[in-house]
Structure formats: C-alpha cells, structure tokens
Amino acid sequence: MPFISSVNVYLWGPWTFYILMGTGVLFTLWAKFPQYKALTHGVQITRGIYDNPNEPGAINHFQALSAALSATVGLGNIGGVALAIGLGGPGATFWMIVVGFFGMAIKTIEVSLAMMYRNTDDPENPHGGAMWVIDKALGSQGGWKSVLAKILGSLFCITLIVASMTGGNMFQAWNSADILNVYFGVPQIATGIVLAVLTGTVIIGGIKRIGSFAGKIVPVMCGLYVLSSLAVLAMHLPELPGLFSLIISSAFSQTEATGAFLGGTAGLAFQVGLKRALFSNEAGQGSAPIAHAAAKTDEPVREGIVAGLEPFIDTILICTMTALVILATGTWNRQAQGDMKGTVELVQQGSETSLVAPKKIQDLPELASWDQWQIGSQVFFLVEVPSRSPEQAARRERVYGKLIAGPTASGDHIAWAKPPAGARWTTGQDGQPIKGVFRDFKGASLTGHAFDRQFPGLGKWLVTAVALMFALSTLISWSYYGEQGVVYLFGEKMILPYKLIFLLFTVIAPVLLSTDVELGELADLGTGFMLWANVPIILSMGYLAVRELERYWQRYKAGEFKPHAPDPEPWARED
C-alpha cells in the first residue's frame, strides 16, 4: 500500500514522538502527577462510593471505565505487542511502558475536557468527545469561530470514523481470523461472519447495553490473561532481571539479528513501541473520552481521574505481560521449526535468484501432536541480501511460502515467493547456512505460540479464547465511537447505515488483508489521523481541565464529597 505508507511517514515522524511525550510530561507536571491520584482516588471512584443514580449520564463509573477499556484492551495488547517486538526488538517494550505512564496524564486531561463540554440535552444519552469540546468551547463564541469549530469538529469525526473502521475493526477481525486459522483451520471469512453477528447483537442496544456487556466481560478477559501470563513468568523467575535489563539496553542500542528476529535499531524500537502503545491505550487519540462521556456524574474531572487508570491497566500491566511472555519463552528470536524433507537451495541465474524447495505440505517438519499445519498459514526461510553500500552490512529478509488448498487433499501445496536478487543463505554461529524452515506467526498467533512453548496447548485454547473476547469487546466499543462521529456529522438517521457498513468491514477484513504489514499500516493510518486532530485540542484547552482539577482537589480536601458504602457489584447495575 504505497500511498498509505507515504502518509504514515508524515503521521509517524520523529516529531510525533516528541510532541506526544512533551504533552504527557507537560500535564504530568502541571496537574501534579495525576498518575498517582488515578491509582488511589480513581480506584475508589470506580468502586461506586461517589455514584449517584440521579446525576446525568447513562452508565456508572465502573461501566464507563470498562467500556473504554474494552476498546483499548484488545488485540493491540496481544497482536500489537507481538508486532512491535517482532519489528523493533525487546526495546519496544520500554517505550510502550514510558508512553503508558505519561499517557495516564494525557488521558486524565482529555477525558476531563470531554466531560466539561459534553452534550447533555438528553441526560439519559449524553454525547461527548473532542468534537463537542470544540463545538461548545469555541463554537459558542459565534461568528467565524462557530464556522471554524464546525470544521475542526467535523475533521476530528472523519478521522474517528477512519480509525473505527481500521484499527478498531479490521485489525481485530483479521487477528482473530489469523489465530483461529493457524490453530484450528477455521476459514477467515467464517470468523469474520461470526464476529459481525456477535457484535451486531450488542451494539443494537446502544451505550447502556455496551456498558453492561463491557462491565461483565472486561474483568473476566483481563483476569484470565494476567493469570495465564503470571503462570508462564513463574517458570522464568530467575531470568526476569536479565529480561528487564535487555528491554532497557535494547531501547537505546541496536539489537542484533538472531533466530527469527531480523534485527532492529534503537530508533526503530521507540518508533514501533510508540505506535503500538498508542494503538493499545489510545492516549491522546481522543477516542476514550467518547465512552467516558456517558458516565453518570456531575463532577466532570472525577471521570477524568478514573480514565487515568486505562493506560496503566492496558499498557503498563497487560502489554508488559505480553512482552515478557514473548521474551521469556524465546519466541521473538526462536529457531527454525526444522528442516524440509527434501532439497532446499538458492539458485543464481544471472541477476535473478530463485528458490528450489519442496512444495508438498507433507515435506514440512512435523509439529507437536496437538498441533498441525493449516491451509492459509505461512512459513519462511531466512536469507541475506547484500547491501549496495560497502559500509553497510547485509540485511536479513524472509522468503515466504503460503500453504494453498488444492482441488483434493493431495493437491494441497506450498506456493513459494521469489527471493530478492542476490539473496544468499543466512549463516549460524558455526558458519553453516541456515536452511531450516520457520513457521510464520503474526500478531496474536505469535503470542499464542509463546504460551504454547511453555505450556503446550495453552496458547491454542486459552489465548485464542481471550483474544476473541478482546477482539469482540474492542469491535463493540469502537463501533460506538464511530457512531458518535456519524451522529455529529449527519445526525441519528445515519446510525443504522453506519452500523451495517461497520459490520460489513468485520466480515471482509480477514480475507481482504493478506499480511501483517498491511494490517499495521491501516492501524497506523487511523491512529495517526486521530492523534494529529486531537492533540492540538488538548494542548490549547488543557489549562481548563487543569484548573478544574485543582478546584476539585480543593473541595475534596475540604470534605465536600461524602462517600457512601461501595457498590458490591458495580459491573451488574443498570441505572
């Protein structure tokens, strides 16, 4: 996708990192470390001790947090982290954690702003987000400012809809289809259809049903995933200090190619770490405020404090768990699956290079008894391509083969891609060529394989189940985000057509996209556009949220807020 790649170069240049980090540092200091307050007072709020069913809104604080988390805790935590480490190495994890920490401050400010300027014309169905912040803060001044506000609000909504269709929809559907195909041979189109049906049954009920659904599924899926990760890491306790040292050192230096890892620089590590952390926790993107704006409260910054918990749960906790499992099990730099049963050679013919390799699936190395090769999945060989410059070392590349179905079972075969011109075999430490075939894992399936390496079958069953829950919850919440953009632009009459188009994208994404590169480019496009539309709003109007936060803490210290007994089941109540 050359056009999308070109656009992403500008959306994700080095300036993106500096602006985002600068914004996070600014509000961390200006708001006096709201990260700490989110982890203390924010937890108390989510327990329901300040909930009042008579205040405007549609769902309680816990359900609002769950609805926002159901959008952020998705396959970005499983598949996105795997993509980041696969491209940037262990150092990408460090930058994900850094972005998560400062993202807590950004999320507090942007959600506070959304709550201050949300539309409560219908108290039972409020609307909020960056578009309403612009509309009510700038548009209320009249004249040319009203026109400018409408233009800026509409621009944000367009980027919101793009992001809902790409990262919030297609990324989730494709990863789900990939892991089900790798482990169970389920056709990708079938996964897309099932996800679309399940998503449609929830989103038809609006934000109240979404909040109720999220309040039930988010604790379950997060708990299952964290417990599974801890079980794997418990088997590698002595190695954890060394892994953290590797993560930190790789964030500032080049990581050499080894095993399936192609090598990466410090610059690439922080770039992909930034992208994947942003895609995962959405800090600065402006999406989460839309879910939080539905919370029942008449204290705007109270929900902003709750929102600060999102990047901590999503990135600092769950994404780090994923990264440690992939690193501890040696999945990121794994060795070849084994040798093909036959001759494998690279043949040079003039300036062209061709691959001679068996094409029968039966000639692939044997897998564990509980696993099998699946039609539609990929394998690859590692080769080196000489650099045109004598000062640069040869680069590693992969030569892929895809398992293709034939008219009969015996006709199933491997279609090998053409190697780059001048390609030669990668050599091991012993100087011998590495001709082993690697099984290709992309996104969620790579994370599933990491669990399988420690506990055979765990990734196949539990991680697949959690990944599907993550994907479904993200699809549901992002459909609501895009819906709110449609409502702002066109009114409620266009909600149904939008939902139908959204569900159609869920069905076609698994077969429309063919590689993780296309997948990452689409996710980056939506995230990048939203980021650049939303960050200027936060920077120009954030002082209003900081001022409101200061007033809130003054009143809190003065004892104006009277807590009551916590709600024993905040996830179950429907006001």
C-alpha positions in Angstrom: 0.0 0.0 0.0 2.4 2.7 -1.2 0.0 5.6 -0.7 -0.8 4.7 2.9 2.9 4.1 3.6 3.7 7.6 2.4 1.0 9.2 4.5 2.2 7.2 7.6 5.7 8.6 7.1 4.4 12.1 7.9 1.9 11.0 10.6 4.5 9.0 12.4 7.7 11.0 12.0 10.1 11.6 14.9 8.1 14.8 15.7 5.1 12.6 16.7 7.1 11.1 19.5 8.4 14.3 20.8 5.1 16.1 20.7 3.2 13.3 22.4 5.9 12.8 25.1 6.1 16.5 25.6 2.3 16.7 26.1 2.5 13.8 28.6 5.3 15.4 30.6 3.6 18.8 30.5 0.4 17.6 32.0 2.2 15.2 34.4 3.9 18.2 36.0 1.2 20.8 35.5 -1.5 18.6 37.0 0.9 17.4 39.8 1.3 13.8 38.9 -2.3 12.7 38.2 -1.0 9.2 37.7 -0.8 8.8 41.5 -4.2 10.2 42.0 -5.7 7.8 39.4 -4.2 4.8 41.2 -5.6 5.9 44.6 -8.7 8.1 44.3 -9.6 6.8 40.9 -9.9 3.2 42.3 -12.2 4.5 45.0 -14.4 6.2 42.4 -14.8 3.0 40.3 -15.9 1.2 43.4 -19.0 3.3 43.3 -18.6 5.2 46.6 -19.5 8.5 44.9 -22.1 7.2 42.4 -25.4 9.0 42.3 -28.1 7.5 40.0 -29.8 10.9 39.8 -26.9 12.6 38.0 -26.8 12.9 34.2 -25.4 10.0 32.3 -26.2 6.5 31.1 -23.8 4.2 32.9 -21.8 4.2 36.2 -18.1 4.9 36.6 -17.1 1.3 36.5 -19.1 0.6 33.4 -17.7 3.7 31.7 -14.1 2.6 32.5 -14.9 -1.0 31.3 -16.4 0.3 28.1 -13.3 2.4 27.4 -11.0 -0.5 28.4 -13.0 -2.9 26.2 -11.8 -0.7 23.3 -8.2 -0.3 24.4 -7.7 -3.8 25.9 -8.0 -5.6 22.6 -5.7 -7.4 20.2 -3.3 -4.5 20.3 -2.3 -6.0 23.7 -1.8 -9.4 22.2 -1.1 -8.9 18.5 0.1 -5.3 18.6 2.8 -6.0 21.2 3.9 -9.1 19.2 4.2 -7.0 16.1 6.2 -4.3 18.0 8.7 -6.8 19.3 8.9 -8.6 16.0 9.9 -5.4 14.3 11.7 -3.4 16.9 13.0 -6.0 19.3 12.8 -6.0 23.2 13.5 -2.2 23.4 10.0 -1.5 22.0 8.7 -2.7 25.4 10.5 0.0 27.2 8.9 2.7 25.1 5.5 1.2 25.5 5.8 1.5 29.3 7.0 5.1 29.1 4.2 6.1 26.8 1.8 4.3 29.1 3.0 6.2 32.1 2.7 9.7 30.5 -0.4 8.5 28.7 -2.1 8.4 32.2 -1.8 12.2 32.4 -2.9 12.8 28.9 -6.0 10.6 29.3 -6.9 12.4 32.6 -6.9 15.8 30.8 -8.6 14.8 27.6 -11.4 12.9 29.4 -11.9 15.8 31.9 -12.3 18.2 28.9 -14.8 15.9 27.3 -16.8 15.7 30.5 -16.8 19.5 30.9 -18.2 20.1 27.5 -20.3 17.0 26.8 -23.8 17.4 25.3 -26.4 16.5 27.9 -29.5 17.7 26.1 -30.7 14.2 26.6 -29.4 13.4 30.2 -30.0 9.6 29.6 -28.0 9.6 26.4 -25.2 12.2 26.6 -22.7 12.8 23.8 -19.0 13.7 24.3 -15.6 13.8 22.7 -13.2 16.3 21.1 -15.9 17.3 18.6 -18.2 18.6 21.3 -15.3 20.2 23.2 -14.6 22.3 20.1 -18.2 22.9 19.3 -19.2 24.2 22.8 -16.0 25.9 23.8 -15.1 27.6 20.5 -18.4 27.5 18.6 -20.3 29.2 21.4 -18.3 32.4 20.7 -20.2 32.9 17.5 -19.2 34.4 14.1 -16.3 32.9 12.3 -15.3 30.9 15.4 -18.5 28.9 15.1 -17.7 28.0 11.5 -14.1 27.1 12.4 -15.4 25.0 15.3 -17.7 23.1 13.0 -14.9 22.4 10.5 -12.5 21.2 13.2 -15.2 19.1 14.9 -16.1 17.5 11.5 -12.4 16.8 10.8 -12.0 15.0 14.0 -15.1 12.9 13.4 -13.8 11.9 9.9 -10.6 10.7 11.5 -12.6 9.0 14.2 -14.6 7.0 11.6 -11.5 6.1 9.7 -9.9 4.7 12.9 -13.1 2.9 13.9 -13.1 1.0 10.5 -9.3 0.2 10.5 -7.7 -0.3 13.9 -11.0 -0.6 15.8 -12.5 -3.1 13.4 -10.3 -4.6 10.7 -7.2 -5.1 12.9 -9.4 -7.0 15.4 -11.2 -9.2 12.9 -8.0 -10.0 10.9 -6.0 -11.1 14.0 -8.9 -13.2 15.3 -9.2 -14.9 11.9 -5.5 -15.5 11.8 -5.2 -17.2 15.2 -8.2 -19.4 14.5 -6.9 -20.4 11.2 -3.4 -21.2 12.5 -4.7 -23.3 15.3 -7.9 -24.8 14.1 -8.0 -24.2 10.3 -11.2 -22.1 10.5 -11.7 -20.2 7.3 -11.0 -16.5 7.7 -14.4 -15.5 6.3 -16.2 -17.7 8.8 -14.5 -15.9 11.7 -15.5 -12.5 10.2 -19.1 -13.5 9.9 -19.4 -14.8 13.5 -17.7 -11.7 14.9 -20.1 -9.5 12.9 -23.1 -11.3 14.2 -22.0 -11.2 17.8 -21.0 -7.5 17.6 -24.4 -6.6 16.0 -26.4 -8.3 18.7 -24.7 -6.0 21.3 -24.4 -2.6 19.6 -28.1 -2.6 18.6 -28.8 -1.9 22.3 -26.8 1.3 22.4 -24.4 2.5 25.1 -26.3 1.1 28.0 -26.1 -2.4 26.7 -22.4 -1.8 25.7 -21.6 -0.6 29.2 -23.4 -3.6 30.8 -21.7 -6.0 28.5 -18.2 -4.4 29.0 -18.7 -4.4 32.8 -19.1 -8.2 32.7 -16.6 -9.3 30.1 -13.6 -6.9 30.8 -12.8 -8.2 34.3 -13.0 -11.8 33.1 -10.8 -11.4 30.0 -8.2 -9.3 31.8 -8.1 -11.7 34.7 -7.7 -14.8 32.6 -5.0 -13.2 30.5 -3.0 -11.9 33.5 -3.2 -15.2 35.4 -2.0 -17.1 32.3 0.9 -14.7 31.9 1.9 -15.0 35.5 1.9 -18.8 35.2 4.4 -18.6 32.4 6.5 -16.0 34.1 6.6 -18.0 37.3 8.6 -20.6 35.3 11.2 -18.0 34.4 11.6 -16.0 37.6 15.4 -16.2 37.7 15.5 -14.8 34.1 13.3 -11.7 34.7 16.0 -9.3 35.9 18.0 -10.1 32.8 14.9 -9.6 30.6 14.3 -6.1 32.1 18.0 -5.3 31.5 17.6 -6.5 27.9 14.5 -4.3 27.5 16.2 -1.2 28.8 19.5 -1.7 26.9 17.7 -2.5 23.6 15.7 0.7 23.9 19.0 2.7 23.4 21.1 0.4 21.2 20.9 -1.8 18.2 19.6 -5.3 18.6 21.4 -7.9 16.5 19.6 -10.3 14.3 19.2 -13.7 15.8 16.9 -16.6 15.1 13.6 -15.4 13.5 14.3 -11.8 14.5 15.7 -9.7 11.6 17.5 -7.1 13.8 16.5 -3.6 14.8 17.8 -0.2 15.8 17.1 1.9 18.9 15.2 4.3 16.6 13.0 1.6 15.3 12.4 0.3 18.8 11.0 3.5 20.1 9.1 4.2 16.9 7.2 0.9 16.9 6.9 1.0 20.7 5.3 4.4 20.4 2.9 3.3 17.7 1.8 0.1 19.4 1.4 1.7 22.8 -0.7 4.5 21.3 -2.8 2.0 19.3 -3.2 0.0 22.5 -4.1 2.7 25.2 -5.2 5.4 22.8 -3.8 8.2 25.0 -4.1 11.5 23.1 -6.2 9.9 20.4 -9.5 11.2 21.6 -11.5 8.0 21.5 -11.9 7.0 25.1 -13.5 10.4 26.1 -16.5 9.3 24.0 -17.2 6.3 26.2 -16.4 8.2 29.4 -18.8 11.0 28.5 -21.7 8.6 29.1 -20.8 8.2 32.8 -23.3 9.3 35.4 -21.7 12.3 37.3 -22.0 16.0 37.7 -18.3 16.3 38.6 -16.5 16.3 35.2 -12.9 15.7 36.3 -14.0 12.8 38.5 -14.4 10.7 35.4 -11.1 12.1 34.1 -9.4 10.7 37.2 -10.9 7.3 36.5 -9.8 7.5 32.9 -6.1 7.8 34.1 -6.4 4.1 35.1 -6.7 3.0 31.5 -3.1 3.3 30.3 -1.9 1.7 33.5 -4.1 -1.4 33.1 -3.9 -1.6 29.4 -0.2 -0.8 28.7 1.9 -0.9 31.8 0.2 -4.1 33.0 -1.2 -6.2 30.2 1.1 -5.1 27.3 4.1 -5.6 29.6 2.8 -9.1 30.5 2.6 -10.0 26.8 6.1 -8.7 26.1 7.6 -10.6 29.0 6.0 -13.8 27.9 7.2 -13.4 24.3 10.8 -12.6 25.5 11.0 -15.1 28.4 9.9 -18.1 26.2 12.4 -17.1 23.4 9.6 -16.7 20.9 10.8 -13.4 19.4 14.1 -14.9 18.3 13.0 -18.5 18.0 15.0 -21.1 15.9 13.7 -22.8 12.8 10.9 -25.3 13.1 13.1 -27.9 11.4 14.4 -29.0 8.0 12.3 -29.7 4.9 12.2 -33.3 3.8 14.0 -32.7 0.5 16.5 -30.4 -1.3 16.4 -26.7 -0.5 18.7 -24.4 -2.5 19.1 -20.9 -3.7 20.0 -20.8 -7.4 21.6 -17.8 -9.1 20.7 -17.3 -12.7 22.4 -14.1 -14.0 20.9 -11.3 -11.9 18.0 -13.4 -10.8 17.7 -15.6 -7.7 15.2 -18.5 -7.4 14.3 -20.9 -4.6 14.3 -24.6 -5.1 12.3 -26.2 -2.3 9.7 -29.0 -1.8 6.1 -27.9 -2.5 4.3 -30.7 -0.7 2.9 -29.8 2.7 3.9 -33.3 3.9 7.5 -32.3 3.4 7.3 -29.7 6.2 8.7 -30.6 9.6 6.4 -32.4 12.0 4.6 -30.4 14.6 3.6 -31.3 18.2 0.9 -34.0 18.5 -1.7 -31.4 19.5 -0.9 -29.1 16.5 -0.9 -29.3 12.7 -0.1 -27.3 9.6 -3.1 -25.3 8.4 -4.1 -24.2 4.9 -3.8 -20.5 4.6 -0.9 -20.1 7.1 2.7 -19.2 6.0 6.3 -20.4 6.5 9.5 -18.8 5.6 13.3 -19.2 5.0 15.8 -16.6 6.2 18.2 -15.1 3.6 20.7 -12.3 3.5 20.7 -9.6 0.8 24.0 -7.9 0.2 24.0 -4.1 0.7 24.7 -1.8 -2.2 26.9 0.2 0.1 30.2 -1.4 1.3 29.8 0.4 4.6 26.6 -1.3 5.4 26.1 -4.9 6.4 23.9 -7.3 4.6 20.3 -7.3 5.7 18.2 -10.2 6.6 14.9 -10.9 4.8 12.3 -13.6 4.7 11.3 -15.7 1.8 7.7 -16.7 2.4 5.7 -19.8 1.4 1.9 -20.0 1.7 0.0 -23.2 2.3 -2.5 -23.4 -0.5 -5.5 -25.7 -0.8 -5.7 -27.9 -4.0 -8.7 -29.4 -5.6 -8.1 -32.5 -3.5 -6.2 -33.2 -0.2 -3.2 -34.5 -2.2 -3.2 -31.3 -4.2 -2.5 -29.1 -1.2 0.8 -27.4 -1.7 3.2 -24.6 -0.7 3.5 -21.6 -3.0 7.0 -20.1 -2.5 7.6 -16.4 -3.2 10.6 -15.3 -5.3 13.7 -14.4 -3.2 15.3 -11.0 -3.6 18.0 -10.7 -6.3 21.4 -11.7 -4.9 20.0 -13.5 -1.8 22.2 -16.0 0.0 21.6 -18.2 3.0 21.9 -16.7 6.4 24.7 -18.4 8.4 24.7 -19.5 12.0 27.4 -19.1 14.6 29.1 -22.2 13.3 29.3 -20.6 9.8 26.9 -23.2 8.3 23.9 -22.0 6.2 20.6 -21.9 8.0 18.2 -23.8 5.7 15.6 -24.6 8.3 12.0 -23.5 7.7 10.3 -21.2 10.2 6.7 -21.2 11.0 5.3 -17.7 10.4 3.3 -16.3 13.3 1.8 -12.8 13.0 0.3 -10.7 15.8 -1.9 -12.7 18.1 -0.8 -16.1 16.8 2.8 -15.2 17.8 1.7 -14.5 21.4 -0.3 -17.7 21.4 2.8 -19.6 20.3 4.8 -18.1 23.1 2.3 -19.6 25.7 2.4 -22.9 23.8 6.2 -23.0 24.1 5.9 -23.0 27.9 2.6 -25.0 28.3 1.8 -26.9 25.2 -1.8 -26.2 24.1 -2.3 -23.2 26.5 -1.9 -20.7 23.6 -4.1 -22.8 21.4 -7.0 -22.8 23.7 -6.9 -20.1 26.4 -5.1 -17.4 24.5 -7.4 -18.0 21.5 -10.4 -17.6 23.7 -9.1 -14.4 25.4 -8.0 -13.0 22.0 -11.6 -13.5 20.7 -13.0 -11.8 23.8 -10.5 -8.9 23.4 -11.5 -8.6 19.7 -15.2 -8.7 20.3 -15.1 -6.1 23.1 -13.0 -3.8 21.0 -15.3 -4.1 18.0 -18.3 -3.3 20.1 -16.8 -0.2 21.8 -15.2 1.2 18.6 -18.5 0.8 16.7 -19.9 3.2 19.3 -17.0 5.6 18.9 -17.6 5.7 15.1 -21.3 6.0 15.7 -20.8 9.2 17.7 -18.8 10.7 14.9 -21.6 9.9 12.5 -24.2 11.4 14.8 -22.2 14.7 15.0 -21.7 14.8 11.2 -25.1 13.6 9.9 -27.5 13.1 12.8 -29.0 10.0 14.2 -30.7 9.0 10.9 -27.4 7.6 9.7 -26.7 5.4 12.7 -28.1 2.2 11.1 -26.3 2.6 7.7 -23.1 3.2 9.6 -23.6 0.0 11.8 -24.2 -2.1 8.7 -21.1 -0.8 7.0 -19.1 -1.4 10.1 -20.2 -5.0 10.3 -19.5 -5.5 6.6 -15.9 -4.4 7.2 -15.7 -7.0 10.0 -16.7 -9.7 7.6 -14.3 -8.8 4.7 -11.2 -7.7 6.7 -9.9 -11.3 7.3 -9.8 -12.0 3.6 -9.1 -8.5 2.3 -5.8 -8.1 4.2 -3.0 -10.6 3.4 0.0 -9.6 5.6 0.8 -8.0 9.0 2.5 -5.1 7.1 -0.9 -4.1 5.5 -2.5 -4.6 8.9 0.0 -2.4 10.7 -0.3 0.3 8.0 -4.0 0.5 8.3 -4.0 0.7 12.1 -1.3 3.4 12.0 -3.3 5.4 9.5 -6.4 5.6 11.7 -4.5 6.2 14.9 -2.2 8.8 13.4 -5.0 10.9 11.9 -6.9 11.0 15.2 -3.8 11.8 17.1 -3.0 14.9 15.0 -6.6 16.0 15.1 -6.9 15.7 18.9 -3.5 16.7 20.4 -3.9 20.4 19.3 -7.2 20.5 21.2 -5.6 19.1 24.3 -2.7 21.5 24.2 -4.8 24.6 23.5 -7.6 23.8 26.0 -5.9 21.6 28.6 -5.5 24.5 31.0 -9.2 24.4 31.6 -9.1 20.8 32.8 -6.0 21.5 35.0 -7.8 24.4 36.6 -10.9 22.3 37.2 -8.8 19.5 38.7 -7.2 22.0 41.1 -10.7 23.1 42.2 -11.9 19.5 42.6 -8.9 18.7 44.9 -9.5 21.8 47.0 -13.2 20.7 47.5 -12.1 17.1 48.2 -9.7 18.2 50.9 -12.4 20.5 52.4 -14.6 17.4 52.8 -17.3 18.4 50.3 -17.7 15.0 48.8 -19.4 12.5 51.0 -18.6 8.9 50.1 -21.0 6.0 50.9 -20.6 2.3 51.0 -19.1 0.8 47.8 -21.3 -0.9 45.3 -20.8 -4.6 45.8 -21.5 -5.3 42.1 -20.7 -2.1 40.1 -20.4 -4.2 36.9 -24.0 -5.5 37.2 -26.1 -2.4 37.9 -28.1 -0.9 35.1 -29.4 2.6 36.2 
